């Protein structure tokens, strides 16, 4: 998750964070959320219950920047 348009089951780097330094990471069964040192928050994965913080958008295979 977080790097391609297909599911990746083993852990892998989230390549689209552009060198951000993660300060907090939260992972669910099918989604992840990262807070960075600059205060940005990113999420990716399954969003069937709104867990990505962007309403009920579909699955996101790359990161979404939260407002």
C-alpha positions, 0 to 999 in steps of 0.5 A: 500500500502507498506505492502503486495502484495494486495491493502490496501485502508485505511491508514496503516504503511509502515512496510518495512522502517526498523525504518527510520525516514521520513522527507518528504512524498508525496502521489498521488492517487495510489503511495507514496514517502518518503524521510528519515533523512539518505537521502534515498528515497523510493517509492511504488504503481502504476507506470503506468507513471513512478511516482515511479522513477524507469522507467516503472517497474510494480506496487510495493506493497512494497517499492523500494529504489531509486538510 
